[in-house]
Amino acid sequence: MQRQLMAALVAGAALATPAMAQTELQFWHAFSGRLGELVEAQVADFNASQDDWKVVATSKGNYSETLNAGIAAFRAGEQPDILMVFEVGTATMMNAQGAIRPVQEVMEAADVDFDPDAFIGAVKGYYTTTDGEMLSFPFNSSTPVLWVNRDALEEAGIDPDVDLTTWEQVGEVLDQLKEAGSTCPMTTAWQSWIHLENLSAYHDVPFATEENGFGGTATELVFNADPQVTHIANLGQWAKDGKFIYAGRRNEGGANFRAGECALFTESSAGYAGIADEAQFDFDVRPLPYYEGVGNAPQNTIIGGASLWIMAGQPEDHYQGVAEFLSYLASAPVQAQWHQDTGYLPVTQAAADATREAGFYEENPGTDIAVIQMTANEPTANSKGIRLGSFDQIRTIIDEELEAVWAGDKDAQAALDSAVERGNQLLRRFERASN
């Protein structure tokens, strides 16, 4: 009787206990709102596709907060398996010895479907060492474009198809908008990324020495030259005249544009998700303007967004699950849908081809502009990207100095000279710490 009871208990326990529990993989990201919903949908789809792994996605705030949370967690031995880090933090992660595992190494060891050469060159190159090893997974890659509120132009008596190719032409339209009574002719997001970093690359002039930091940590900032000073001076004058409205350092201006308050908006191509979801007006997207006859413009704009880093120090079996999740994210159907839903670049050629073949670009004119803008020309030493240590802190310095220009407290030359001097001090500290 006792043996029968024990057998029944064992059998019952076997029925109540799954044959094998799923292994949880922690994924920390920096998305909220519509982008956060789309990430959750991707994770749910992957989790439903297999029984071995359960990815748990957690938003840790904005990009800076997510990076800082990841660093603090690693120091405490509580790091996630996967950490989203914006492109500004790439040099920091590359030099965080012992904190990360190269994505290419993990994928090859796991023997999953993953080909580094399948990624678009301009995207792959930013996250690859000089030896050709891919360090992180380029998850959400973007580049800045010009968003246009066509209704606002029409209301001001301006042809909504007006040519906005150059900043000179943009200036003329801003004059007309202001004269027509517009309270927000133009606003921007991410002022340093768009109006200094990309401005420099688009005109093929250096932002920093040593190939913008790709050549080593002995780099120095040089964005206080004539092309950058001219542009910031123009923006400063537009701010004084009420033609350029500054809303904040990140994407605060996006709310103003999506609400229909502003006519022109310089923002990431990934603004598409929020604008398409919220805008109650007719809009389109144009290439980022450039200055006629300055440098080699238009050269190419540079990457923004973030990549996924695989953190070291996890149980060995976790890396198989991480590799399978990243392989899923890299697949053409997932990448194509992500690109179409968000406006982020299709990071693989297969995803770009699938999007084009599906007729998405024909049905949604302008959504291919970011891809064209990034890939029209072979990147140069000045336009392949910016990889600097302490770049997040340097951007904070730039933000402070630009805000002084918008407020009329400094002229463009003085502000950029100060930003270069202060930023170079941080670069020297980073260089000493890295050697």
PELIN-V592880 format. One record per residue. N is the residue number from 1. RES is the residue in one small letter. PHI is phi in degrees with one decimal (* if undefined). D_FIRST is the distance of its C-alpha to the first C-alpha in whole Angstrom. Layout:
n: <N | N>
res: <RES | RES>
phi: <PHI | PHI>
d_first: <D_FIRST | D_FIRST>
//
This chain:
n: <1 | 2 | 3 | 4 | 5 | 6 | 7 | 8 | 9 | 10 | 11 | 12 | 13 | 14 | 15 | 16 | 17 | 18 | 19 | 20 | 21 | 22 | 23 | 24 | 25 | 26 | 27 | 28 | 29 | 30 | 31 | 32 | 33 | 34 | 35 | 36 | 37 | 38 | 39 | 40 | 41 | 42 | 43 | 44 | 45 | 46 | 47 | 48 | 49 | 50 | 51 | 52 | 53 | 54 | 55 | 56 | 57 | 58 | 59 | 60 | 61 | 62 | 63 | 64 | 65 | 66 | 67 | 68 | 69 | 70 | 71 | 72 | 73 | 74 | 75 | 76 | 77 | 78 | 79 | 80 | 81 | 82 | 83 | 84 | 85 | 86 | 87 | 88 | 89 | 90 | 91 | 92 | 93 | 94 | 95 | 96 | 97 | 98 | 99 | 100 | 101 | 102 | 103 | 104 | 105 | 106 | 107 | 108 | 109 | 110 | 111 | 112 | 113 | 114 | 115 | 116 | 117 | 118 | 119 | 120 | 121 | 122 | 123 | 124 | 125 | 126 | 127 | 128 | 129 | 130 | 131 | 132 | 133 | 134 | 135 | 136 | 137 | 138 | 139 | 140 | 141 | 142 | 143 | 144 | 145 | 146 | 147 | 148 | 149 | 150 | 151 | 152 | 153 | 154 | 155 | 156 | 157 | 158 | 159 | 160 | 161 | 162 | 163 | 164 | 165 | 166 | 167 | 168 | 169 | 170 | 171 | 172 | 173 | 174 | 175 | 176 | 177 | 178 | 179 | 180 | 181 | 182 | 183 | 184 | 185 | 186 | 187 | 188 | 189 | 190 | 191 | 192 | 193 | 194 | 195 | 196 | 197 | 198 | 199 | 200 | 201 | 202 | 203 | 204 | 205 | 206 | 207 | 208 | 209 | 210 | 211 | 212 | 213 | 214 | 215 | 216 | 217 | 218 | 219 | 220 | 221 | 222 | 223 | 224 | 225 | 226 | 227 | 228 | 229 | 230 | 231 | 232 | 233 | 234 | 235 | 236 | 237 | 238 | 239 | 240 | 241 | 242 | 243 | 244 | 245 | 246 | 247 | 248 | 249 | 250 | 251 | 252 | 253 | 254 | 255 | 256 | 257 | 258 | 259 | 260 | 261 | 262 | 263 | 264 | 265 | 266 | 267 | 268 | 269 | 270 | 271 | 272 | 273 | 274 | 275 | 276 | 277 | 278 | 279 | 280 | 281 | 282 | 283 | 284 | 285 | 286 | 287 | 288 | 289 | 290 | 291 | 292 | 293 | 294 | 295 | 296 | 297 | 298 | 299 | 300 | 301 | 302 | 303 | 304 | 305 | 306 | 307 | 308 | 309 | 310 | 311 | 312 | 313 | 314 | 315 | 316 | 317 | 318 | 319 | 320 | 321 | 322 | 323 | 324 | 325 | 326 | 327 | 328 | 329 | 330 | 331 | 332 | 333 | 334 | 335 | 336 | 337 | 338 | 339 | 340 | 341 | 342 | 343 | 344 | 345 | 346 | 347 | 348 | 349 | 350 | 351 | 352 | 353 | 354 | 355 | 356 | 357 | 358 | 359 | 360 | 361 | 362 | 363 | 364 | 365 | 366 | 367 | 368 | 369 | 370 | 371 | 372 | 373 | 374 | 375 | 376 | 377 | 378 | 379 | 380 | 381 | 382 | 383 | 384 | 385 | 386 | 387 | 388 | 389 | 390 | 391 | 392 | 393 | 394 | 395 | 396 | 397 | 398 | 399 | 400 | 401 | 402 | 403 | 404 | 405 | 406 | 407 | 408 | 409 | 410 | 411 | 412 | 413 | 414 | 415 | 416 | 417 | 418 | 419 | 420 | 421 | 422 | 423 | 424 | 425 | 426 | 427 | 428 | 429 | 430 | 431 | 432 | 433 | 434 | 435>
res: <m | q | r | q | l | m | a | a | l | v | a | g | a | a | l | a | t | p | a | m | a | q | t | e | l | q | f | w | h | a | f | s | g | r | l | g | e | l | v | e | a | q | v | a | d | f | n | a | s | q | d | d | w | k | v | v | a | t | s | k | g | n | y | s | e | t | l | n | a | g | i | a | a | f | r | a | g | e | q | p | d | i | l | m | v | f | e | v | g | t | a | t | m | m | n | a | q | g | a | i | r | p | v | q | e | v | m | e | a | a | d | v | d | f | d | p | d | a | f | i | g | a | v | k | g | y | y | t | t | t | d | g | e | m | l | s | f | p | f | n | s | s | t | p | v | l | w | v | n | r | d | a | l | e | e | a | g | i | d | p | d | v | d | l | t | t | w | e | q | v | g | e | v | l | d | q | l | k | e | a | g | s | t | c | p | m | t | t | a | w | q | s | w | i | h | l | e | n | l | s | a | y | h | d | v | p | f | a | t | e | e | n | g | f | g | g | t | a | t | e | l | v | f | n | a | d | p | q | v | t | h | i | a | n | l | g | q | w | a | k | d | g | k | f | i | y | a | g | r | r | n | e | g | g | a | n | f | r | a | g | e | c | a | l | f | t | e | s | s | a | g | y | a | g | i | a | d | e | a | q | f | d | f | d | v | r | p | l | p | y | y | e | g | v | g | n | a | p | q | n | t | i | i | g | g | a | s | l | w | i | m | a | g | q | p | e | d | h | y | q | g | v | a | e | f | l | s | y | l | a | s | a | p | v | q | a | q | w | h | q | d | t | g | y | l | p | v | t | q | a | a | a | d | a | t | r | e | a | g | f | y | e | e | n | p | g | t | d | i | a | v | i | q | m | t | a | n | e | p | t | a | n | s | k | g | i | r | l | g | s | f | d | q | i | r | t | i | i | d | e | e | l | e | a | v | w | a | g | d | k | d | a | q | a | a | l | d | s | a | v | e | r | g | n | q | l | l | r | r | f | e | r | a | s | n>
phi: <* | -65.4 | -65.4 | -65.0 | -65.5 | -62.2 | -62.8 | -65.4 | -64.6 | -63.6 | -63.3 | -63.9 | -64.7 | -64.5 | -69.5 | -81.8 | -106.4 | -60.0 | -58.7 | -153.7 | -75.5 | -71.4 | -91.3 | -81.8 | -120.6 | -90.3 | -125.8 | -99.4 | -134.2 | -119.4 | -103.4 | -142.6 | 60.0 | -61.9 | -64.5 | -61.6 | -63.5 | -68.7 | -64.4 | -59.0 | -66.2 | -62.2 | -62.9 | -62.3 | -65.8 | -63.1 | -60.6 | -76.0 | -83.9 | -155.4 | -112.8 | -89.0 | -127.0 | -129.4 | -79.2 | -112.0 | -92.4 | -134.3 | -80.5 | -112.6 | 103.0 | -76.1 | -57.6 | -63.1 | -64.9 | -68.0 | -60.8 | -64.6 | -64.2 | -65.3 | -63.5 | -63.5 | -66.0 | -63.9 | -62.4 | -90.4 | 71.9 | -124.6 | -68.8 | -75.8 | -73.6 | -130.8 | -126.1 | -79.7 | -131.9 | -68.2 | -58.9 | -63.0 | -91.8 | -61.5 | -62.6 | -61.3 | -68.6 | -61.9 | -94.7 | -85.8 | -60.0 | 85.1 | -93.8 | -131.4 | -118.0 | -57.2 | -61.5 | -64.1 | -63.5 | -66.7 | -67.2 | -66.8 | -66.0 | -82.7 | 56.1 | -108.1 | -74.7 | -159.8 | -126.5 | -55.5 | -74.3 | -76.3 | -82.2 | -58.5 | -53.9 | -65.2 | -82.6 | -59.9 | -59.3 | -68.2 | -107.0 | -121.2 | -73.2 | -64.8 | -86.8 | 91.5 | -90.6 | -77.7 | -93.5 | -138.6 | -93.3 | -74.4 | -78.9 | -123.7 | -109.3 | -138.9 | -150.4 | -77.2 | -138.0 | -107.6 | -92.1 | -124.2 | -87.5 | -64.3 | -62.2 | -65.2 | -66.1 | -61.0 | -62.1 | -89.4 | 78.7 | -109.5 | -58.5 | -64.4 | -97.4 | -54.3 | -71.0 | -123.5 | -66.5 | -113.6 | -67.0 | -62.0 | -68.3 | -60.9 | -59.4 | -65.3 | -68.6 | -62.2 | -59.1 | -67.0 | -63.0 | -63.9 | -63.2 | -82.9 | 99.6 | -63.3 | -91.5 | -148.2 | -59.8 | -150.0 | -136.9 | -147.5 | -116.1 | 45.8 | -59.2 | -68.2 | -60.6 | -83.6 | -95.6 | -128.4 | -66.6 | -73.6 | -55.7 | -64.1 | -63.5 | -63.6 | -100.7 | 58.4 | -120.2 | -72.1 | -92.2 | -149.9 | -76.9 | 55.1 | 54.2 | 57.8 | 96.4 | -66.6 | -86.1 | 144.3 | -84.7 | -82.7 | -70.4 | -132.0 | -74.4 | -140.4 | -84.2 | -104.3 | -90.9 | -55.8 | -59.2 | -70.9 | -63.2 | -59.8 | -66.5 | -66.5 | -64.7 | -62.9 | -61.9 | -62.2 | -67.6 | -64.2 | -64.7 | -62.4 | -85.6 | 78.5 | -97.8 | -121.8 | -107.4 | -89.3 | -111.8 | 156.4 | -77.2 | -105.3 | -120.5 | -60.6 | -65.3 | -61.9 | -64.8 | -65.3 | -68.8 | -63.9 | -80.2 | 87.3 | -80.7 | -116.4 | -85.4 | -124.8 | -151.0 | -91.0 | -155.5 | -64.2 | -60.1 | -74.6 | -65.4 | -55.6 | -59.0 | -72.9 | -66.4 | -63.0 | -79.4 | -112.5 | -63.7 | -105.2 | -141.2 | -78.5 | -131.9 | -146.5 | -122.7 | -122.9 | -62.7 | -62.2 | -65.8 | -140.8 | -93.9 | -62.2 | 80.6 | -102.9 | 57.1 | -112.5 | -65.0 | -88.2 | -85.1 | -158.2 | -83.2 | -117.0 | -74.6 | -131.6 | 85.9 | -150.4 | -127.8 | -105.1 | -106.4 | -89.7 | -85.6 | -78.5 | 87.9 | -97.0 | -55.1 | -57.2 | -67.3 | -62.5 | -68.9 | -65.5 | -65.4 | -60.0 | -62.5 | -67.5 | -66.8 | -68.4 | -63.5 | -61.7 | -63.8 | -82.0 | -64.0 | -57.6 | -62.7 | -68.2 | -64.4 | -64.0 | -65.4 | -60.3 | -60.4 | -70.7 | -77.1 | -110.8 | 92.2 | -65.5 | -66.2 | -74.3 | -76.7 | -119.3 | -64.6 | -62.5 | -68.4 | -63.8 | -64.2 | -63.6 | -66.1 | -65.6 | -64.9 | -78.1 | 80.7 | -63.9 | -67.2 | -68.5 | -78.0 | -129.5 | -55.0 | 98.7 | -72.1 | -96.8 | -61.9 | -60.2 | -65.4 | -61.3 | -63.1 | -79.1 | -116.2 | -63.7 | -129.1 | -66.4 | -58.3 | -103.4 | -60.2 | -89.0 | -124.3 | -87.2 | 136.9 | -131.0 | -130.5 | -121.6 | -71.3 | 54.6 | -67.3 | -61.4 | -69.2 | -64.0 | -61.4 | -62.3 | -62.2 | -60.1 | -57.7 | -61.0 | -70.5 | -65.8 | -61.1 | -67.5 | -69.5 | -61.7 | -81.2 | 81.8 | -87.7 | -140.5 | -86.3 | -60.9 | -62.6 | -63.2 | -66.0 | -72.4 | -59.7 | -66.7 | -62.5 | -64.7 | -62.5 | -68.1 | -67.4 | -63.9 | -63.4 | -67.8 | -63.8 | -67.5 | -63.9 | -64.1 | -62.3 | -64.1 | -70.7 | -88.0 | -105.6>
d_first: <0 | 4 | 5 | 5 | 6 | 9 | 10 | 11 | 12 | 14 | 15 | 16 | 18 | 20 | 21 | 22 | 24 | 27 | 28 | 31 | 32 | 36 | 38 | 41 | 45 | 47 | 50 | 53 | 56 | 59 | 59 | 59 | 60 | 61 | 60 | 57 | 56 | 57 | 55 | 52 | 52 | 52 | 49 | 47 | 48 | 47 | 44 | 43 | 44 | 41 | 38 | 38 | 41 | 42 | 45 | 46 | 49 | 51 | 55 | 56 | 60 | 63 | 63 | 65 | 62 | 59 | 61 | 61 | 57 | 57 | 59 | 57 | 54 | 54 | 56 | 53 | 50 | 49 | 51 | 50 | 49 | 52 | 55 | 58 | 61 | 65 | 68 | 69 | 66 | 67 | 69 | 67 | 63 | 65 | 66 | 63 | 62 | 58 | 57 | 57 | 56 | 59 | 57 | 59 | 57 | 53 | 54 | 55 | 52 | 50 | 51 | 52 | 54 | 57 | 61 | 63 | 66 | 65 | 66 | 69 | 71 | 73 | 69 | 67 | 70 | 70 | 66 | 67 | 69 | 72 | 70 | 69 | 65 | 63 | 62 | 60 | 60 | 62 | 60 | 63 | 67 | 69 | 73 | 76 | 78 | 80 | 78 | 81 | 81 | 83 | 84 | 85 | 88 | 89 | 89 | 91 | 93 | 92 | 91 | 87 | 88 | 90 | 90 | 88 | 88 | 90 | 90 | 94 | 93 | 90 | 92 | 95 | 92 | 91 | 95 | 95 | 91 | 93 | 96 | 94 | 92 | 89 | 87 | 85 | 86 | 84 | 81 | 79 | 75 | 75 | 78 | 78 | 76 | 78 | 82 | 82 | 79 | 80 | 83 | 84 | 82 | 83 | 87 | 86 | 87 | 85 | 83 | 82 | 84 | 82 | 81 | 79 | 77 | 76 | 78 | 77 | 76 | 80 | 81 | 83 | 83 | 86 | 86 | 89 | 91 | 93 | 91 | 88 | 91 | 93 | 90 | 88 | 92 | 92 | 89 | 90 | 93 | 91 | 89 | 92 | 93 | 90 | 89 | 86 | 84 | 81 | 78 | 76 | 75 | 72 | 72 | 73 | 76 | 73 | 72 | 76 | 77 | 74 | 75 | 78 | 80 | 81 | 83 | 82 | 79 | 79 | 75 | 72 | 72 | 68 | 70 | 69 | 66 | 67 | 71 | 69 | 67 | 69 | 73 | 75 | 78 | 79 | 78 | 79 | 78 | 81 | 81 | 82 | 86 | 88 | 91 | 94 | 95 | 93 | 91 | 90 | 88 | 86 | 84 | 81 | 78 | 76 | 72 | 70 | 67 | 64 | 61 | 58 | 57 | 54 | 53 | 53 | 50 | 47 | 44 | 45 | 42 | 44 | 47 | 46 | 45 | 49 | 50 | 49 | 49 | 53 | 53 | 52 | 55 | 57 | 57 | 60 | 58 | 57 | 60 | 62 | 61 | 61 | 64 | 65 | 63 | 65 | 68 | 67 | 68 | 66 | 65 | 65 | 68 | 65 | 64 | 68 | 69 | 66 | 67 | 71 | 70 | 68 | 71 | 70 | 73 | 75 | 73 | 73 | 77 | 77 | 73 | 74 | 77 | 75 | 74 | 77 | 79 | 76 | 77 | 81 | 82 | 81 | 80 | 82 | 82 | 82 | 80 | 77 | 75 | 75 | 73 | 74 | 72 | 72 | 73 | 71 | 73 | 76 | 75 | 75 | 79 | 80 | 79 | 81 | 84 | 84 | 83 | 86 | 88 | 87 | 88 | 91 | 91 | 91 | 93 | 91 | 92 | 92 | 88 | 87 | 89 | 87 | 84 | 85 | 86 | 83 | 80 | 82 | 81 | 77 | 77 | 79 | 76 | 74 | 76 | 75 | 72 | 71 | 73>
//
